[in-house]
Amino acid sequence: MTGADPDLTGLDLDRVITNPGTEIVICCGSGGVGKTTMSAALAVRAAELGRRTVVLTIDPARRLAQSLGITELDNTPQRVNGIDAGNGGSLDAMMLDMKRTFDDVVLAHASGDKAQQILDNPFYEALSTSFSGTQEYMAMEKLGQLHRQAVAEDRWDLIVVDTPPARSALDFLDAPEHLSRLLDGRFLKLLLAPTRGPLRLMSAGFGIVLSTMNRVLGSQVLTDVQTFAAAFEALFGGFRQRADQTLAQLSGEHTTFLVVSTAERESLREASYFVDRLTEERLPLAGMIVNRLHDTTVALSAQRALAMAEELDQESPEAVALTAHARLAATREREQAVLERFINSHRSRDGRGITMRGVPHQDTDVYDLTALARVGRLLSDGLLASEGVPPGDDVGASSQQ
Amino acid sequence: MKRPRHTLHIVSGKGGTGKTTLAAALAYALATEGRRVLLCEVEGRRSLTDLFGVELHGAAEPRLLRTPAGGHVHGLSIDAEDALLEYLRTFYRLGIAGRALDKFGAIDFATSIAPGLRDVLLTGKVYEAVRRQAKGRTDAYDAVVLDAPPTGRIGGFLNVHEAVSGLAKVGPIRDQADSIMRVLRSDDTVVHLTTLLEEMPVTETIEAIEALAPTRITVGTVIANMVTDTPLDEDQLLAAAAERLPLDLPDLTQSERAGLGEEFATTARREQQERTCSQRLASAGLPMVVVPRETLGVDLTTLGSIADTVAAQLPEEINA
C-alpha cells in the first residue's frame, strides 16, 4: 500500500442530519451492506440530536422491526418509545406495505366503481404484489406522501429512507422510470391504439408482434394489461408524470442521498455506479458510509504473525491468536487499499473526493435501540470513537462473495 | 468417467454469505478429470467476471478455468430478454419477427410485466443446459451449477409453477414450466444453502428450507462459510473469551501481547456464538459442510483450496 490510509472521518453526518435544510435523507446501496441498520441508526441519532424524525424502512429483520415497535404492517408511522428526547427530538418508524400503498394511491384518486375496477384487475393484483419494480416505485410514493404530511401537519422535520433490498442500488432510481416506460411506452400505446378514436391500420409487423405475444403470454394477460393501463392513465395521466413529480421533489435542496457500502469489491462497484449516476443527474450526494470496517491496534504485520504462528504448535492458543490477528491485519490492509482506489477513481476535477465515514464491524447483531444509538454515535465519531470500540476481527465477513 | 451424483446444483444463501464463491468452488470441485461443468449466474452482477476475469456476453459459454484435476468450468450469464428471444427462435422459429418484437419494446415488456415469466425464462435456460446431456449434444455438461438468487427470493424463484399461474393455464409457457419443474423435482437436482454461523443468516437458512418445502425440490446441504474453526476446546474458549488464557509470546512487546489478547478474546467469543449457531442448524437435519475463513481473501488460488475443502466433505456428491 502506498501513502496514508484513506480518510474515513471526512463525512460529518451530525452536520447533515442536524442541518434544518435537510428534510429527506435517502440511504442507498446494494443488498447485504447493512443499509437498513444504518438508516435506523441515523434516525435514532437524529432524534437524539433534537430532530423530529420518521424512518421509512422497507424490509427490516424481524428483531430490528420489533425493537422499533413496527411489528405490524399497518403502513403508518408509529412512535418509537425509549428514545432520548432531551433535545426535543422524537422518532417515528414505519415499514412499507407495498400493496397497501398502491391500493391507497388508487383509492385516493378514483371514486367507487372506477377504483374497484382497477383493484379487481388481475394484472393490477400481479403488479401490486409481485412486479419487481413496484417496491421501489411505492417506496418513492410513500416518501412523497410522508413529505407532504410532514409539511402539512408540521409533524416531522426529517425523513430517513431505507431503500428496497435490490440487486443494484440503481434500481431505486430506475424502477419507477422502467415501470413508467413499460406502462406509458410505445408498445402499450400500440396495444391501446384500436380503442382510441378512428380505427387505424396496424402495421403488418405489429400484427405479428401482437399475435406472438398473445401466444406466449396468453391473450388474457394482454387484455388485463390493456384494461388496467387505460383505467390508470385516465386517472393519473400516466405513470411517468407521477414518477417524474416524485423524482423532481427528490431533486430539491432539502433532499440528500447517502450511499452505504462495505469495503468489498462488489458492493463498492455498486456504490460506484450509484455515485456516477447521482452526479450525472445532479442529485445531491452527502457522502458515503463504509460499513463493517476492520481495524487492529496491534502493530504486527499479517506476514510476521503468520510466520510466528508457523513456528508454534498449530493447536496452541498462541498460534490461534496469531493467525486470527493475521487475518484481521490482512483484511484491514485489503480494505484500505480498495477504498483508496475507490476514492482516487471518483475524484472530481478540482481534486475533491467523496467524503466518507467508516463504521467498524460490529461483533454482535444490531437489533435493540441501545445498539442502534451506539451505531448512531459511531456514525458521528467514526473509527476514532473515544469510548473505545473493541477491534472487530470478523475478518472478511462479506469478502467471500 | 463417473457421473456426479446430481446434474443440477442450485446454490442460494443470504447476501454476504459467499454464495457466488461457494457456487464457483462447487463447480471447481465437480470438474474432476474429463468433466465439463457449467457455472451460471442469473442476475447479471458480473460476479463471475470479477472472480474469473472472463467477460460473459450473451449466449456465450466461455471456459472460465481448467482445474488441476483436468476438468473444465465454463461460465454463462443468463439474461431474461436473451432467453425469451432464444425461446421464440426455438419454439416459433421467429428469427426476424423476434427482432421486430425487440424493436417494439415487446421483449422488455413481456419479461418485465408478465408475472413470473422472467423466472421461467431464467430457470428455462438452466433447464436447457441440463437437458443437453440427455440429447447427446456435444456442448453437454456433466453438471450445471446455478448461482441462484438469495434465500429471501429463492422459494419464489424456483416455484415456477406458482409463478406462471397468472399466465395462461395452457400453452407453451405452461408446458415449459411443467418440464422445468419435473427436472427441479427429480433426483438430478439438489439445492445447497450457504450461510455464516451468525444468527441472522442461520435464521434465513432455516426459513429458506421451510420456503422450499412446498416446491418439493431437494435441499441437500448447508454450507457454513467463513467459519472460525479453531482447534480450541470449550474450556480454552471460555478462558480466552474472558481474556484469562495467557499467551506465551516472549518475542512480542507488552502492548502487542495485550492487543493480541483482546483480539483473541473477540475471536473466542465469536467461535462460541458459531458453535451455538451450528447446533441450531444441526436441528434442521441436513448435512453441513464447513468452510473455514480464508486468511487473505478469495482469489483463484484460494478458490481451489475452498473447492478441495468442499470436495473432501462431499465425496458422494462429487463422485470422482
Interface residues (C-beta under 8 A of the other chain):
Chain A: G31 G32 V33 D59 A61 P122 F123 A126 L127 S130 F131 S132 G133 P165 R167 S168 H178 R181 L182 G185 R186 F187 L188 L190 G205 F206 I208 V209 T212 M213 R215 V216 L217 G218 S219 Q220 V221 V225 R265 E266 R269 T296 T297 V298 A299 L300 A302 L306 M308 Q314 E315 P317 E318 V320 A321 L322 T323 A324 H325 A326 R327 L328 A330 T331 R334 D363 D365 P390 P391 G392 D393 D394 V395 G396 A397 S398 S399 Q400 Q401
Chain B: K14 G15 G16 T17 G18 K19 T20 T21 L22 E43 G44 R45 R46 S47 D50 L84 L88 Y92 L94 A97 A100 L101 F104 G105 A106 D108 F109 A110 S112 I113 A114 P115 G116 L117 R118 P150 G152 G156 G166 L167 A168 K169 G171 P172 I173 L196 E198 E199 M200 N225 M226 T228 T230 P231 L232 Q236 A240 L245 L247 D248 L249 D251 L252 E256 G259 L260 G261 E262 E263 F264 T266 T267 R269 R270 R293 E294 T295 L296 G297 V298
